[in-house]
Amino acid sequence: MAATHRSTVAAVIIALALASVAHADDASRRREKCAWVWSQAAPWSYSRALSDFLCGECERGGIPGEWYWQLVYGKANFSLRLRAVDSTGTCFGPLDVKWRWASGCRGMCASIREGRAWEPRILRDPWVNIRCGVAEAAYYHRRMGREGLALLATVFCPASPREYSRWRPVEREMRKLVAEWYEVN
């Protein structure tokens, strides 16, 4: 019984620590942290402008701390590769956005699509991709109240335990990067 209680307490402490990683910082520190984590985790796709845009979209969507999980999701599924397309031609990087979802985001992307046709290949534009990916996460957060890994699994729905095994190593890597950022800052 005591061992079960200790493990439950340990799990709660870990959960609170992870929550503080995502939620405790003000916007400027959050943006600095996101930029550093992205630049270390995926230097091939990092851009300060895209990093700031990701944080801004998360703030606009009412999920400011979810930038971290958006990076985990994008890194696990698309290695945060810009303009990437999966083998079926239905999912696009860097955030693994599906056209089925994004087809309803036309109005919210009007200012960044610059008159281009609203068709699947527009999701290859990282700005449109990020806006649609964050909009999907914000929708499920508002609808179901989920955050973190639970929100990530909902967005990917139906996520099986097989998918969690793909995300967990990436999440551990990202968590280490966040810890390194705190050591430096």
C-alpha positions in Angstrom: 0.0 0.0 0.0 2.8 2.4 0.9 4.6 1.7 -2.3 1.5 2.4 -4.3 1.0 5.7 -2.5 4.7 6.7 -3.1 4.4 5.9 -6.8 1.1 7.9 -7.0 2.7 10.9 -5.3 5.8 10.6 -7.6 3.5 10.6 -10.6 1.6 13.7 -9.4 4.9 15.5 -8.8 6.1 14.6 -12.3 2.8 15.8 -13.8 3.0 19.1 -12.0 6.6 19.6 -13.1 5.6 19.0 -16.7 2.6 21.3 -16.4 4.9 24.0 -15.0 7.2 23.6 -18.0 4.3 24.4 -20.3 2.3 26.9 -18.3 4.3 28.9 -15.8 6.2 31.3 -18.0 5.2 34.6 -19.4 4.9 35.0 -23.1 8.5 36.2 -23.8 10.1 33.4 -21.8 7.8 30.9 -23.4 8.8 32.2 -26.9 12.5 32.1 -25.9 12.1 28.5 -24.6 10.2 27.4 -27.7 12.8 28.9 -30.0 15.7 27.2 -28.2 14.0 23.8 -28.0 13.0 23.9 -31.7 16.5 25.0 -32.7 18.1 22.2 -30.8 15.5 19.5 -31.7 15.2 20.2 -35.4 17.8 22.7 -36.6 17.0 21.8 -40.2 13.6 23.5 -39.9 14.1 26.1 -37.2 13.3 29.7 -37.9 12.8 32.3 -35.1 9.9 33.7 -37.1 8.1 30.3 -37.3 8.8 29.6 -33.6 7.3 32.9 -32.6 4.4 32.3 -34.9 3.8 28.9 -33.2 3.7 30.4 -29.8 1.5 33.3 -31.0 -1.0 30.8 -32.5 -1.1 28.8 -29.3 -1.7 32.0 -27.3 -4.4 33.1 -29.8 -6.0 29.7 -29.6 -6.2 29.9 -25.8 -3.6 27.1 -25.3 -0.4 29.0 -24.6 1.4 26.2 -23.0 0.7 23.7 -25.7 3.6 24.9 -27.9 5.7 22.2 -26.3 3.2 19.4 -27.3 2.9 20.8 -30.8 6.6 20.4 -31.2 6.5 16.9 -29.7 3.7 15.9 -32.1 5.4 17.5 -35.2 8.8 16.0 -34.3 7.4 12.5 -33.7 5.3 12.4 -36.8 7.2 14.6 -39.4 10.5 15.4 -37.7 9.3 19.0 -38.0 10.2 18.9 -41.7 8.9 21.9 -43.6 6.8 21.3 -46.7 6.8 17.5 -46.0 4.0 15.3 -47.3 3.2 11.7 -46.1 3.0 8.8 -48.5 -0.7 9.1 -48.9 -0.6 12.8 -49.7 -3.1 13.6 -47.0 -0.9 14.8 -44.1 1.6 17.7 -44.2 4.5 18.8 -42.1 5.8 20.3 -40.0 2.9 19.6 -37.6 1.3 16.6 -39.3 -1.9 18.5 -40.4 -4.5 16.5 -42.2 -6.4 18.1 -45.1 -9.6 16.6 -43.8 -9.3 18.9 -40.8 -7.7 21.9 -42.4 -10.2 22.1 -45.2 -12.5 23.9 -42.7 -9.8 26.4 -41.7 -10.0 28.5 -44.9 -11.3 31.7 -43.3 -8.8 31.8 -40.5 -6.0 31.4 -43.0 -7.1 34.1 -45.5 -4.5 36.6 -44.3 -1.6 34.3 -44.8 -2.5 32.4 -47.9 -2.3 35.5 -50.1 -4.9 34.6 -52.6 -3.6 31.1 -53.3 -6.2 28.4 -54.0 -7.5 26.6 -50.9 -6.4 23.0 -51.7 -4.4 20.3 -49.9 -1.0 21.5 -51.1 -1.4 24.8 -49.4 -0.7 22.9 -46.2 2.9 22.7 -47.4 3.2 26.4 -46.4 4.5 26.2 -42.8 2.6 29.3 -41.8 -0.7 27.8 -42.9 0.3 24.4 -41.5 1.0 25.8 -38.1 -2.2 27.9 -37.9 -4.3 24.9 -38.9 -2.5 22.5 -36.6 -2.8 24.7 -33.6 -6.5 25.5 -34.4 -7.2 21.7 -34.3 -5.5 21.4 -30.9 -7.3 24.4 -29.6 -10.7 23.0 -30.8 -10.2 19.7 -29.0 -8.9 21.5 -25.9 -12.1 23.7 -25.8 -14.3 20.8 -26.6 -12.9 18.2 -24.3 -10.6 20.1 -21.9 -7.6 18.0 -22.7 -4.0 19.1 -22.4 -0.6 17.7 -23.0 -0.2 14.1 -24.1 -4.0 13.5 -23.8 -4.6 16.4 -26.2 -1.9 15.1 -28.6 -3.6 11.7 -28.6 -7.0 13.3 -29.3 -5.7 15.3 -32.2 -4.2 12.1 -33.7 -7.3 10.1 -32.9 -7.6 7.3 -32.9 -4.3 7.0 -31.2 -3.3 3.6 -30.2 -0.6 2.6 -27.6 1.6 2.0 -30.6 1.5 5.7 -31.3 2.4 6.6 -27.7 5.6 4.5 -28.1 6.6 6.8 -31.0 5.9 10.0 -29.0 7.4 9.1 -25.7 11.1 9.0 -26.8 10.6 12.4 -28.6 8.9 13.8 -25.5 11.8 12.6 -23.3 14.2 14.3 -25.7 12.2 17.5 -25.6 12.0 17.4 -21.8 15.8 17.2 -21.6 16.1 20.2 -23.9 13.7 22.2 -21.7 15.8 21.2 -18.7 18.9 22.4 -20.5 17.2 25.7 -21.3 16.4 26.2 -17.6 20.1 25.5 -16.7 21.3 28.2 -19.2 18.6 30.7 -18.3 
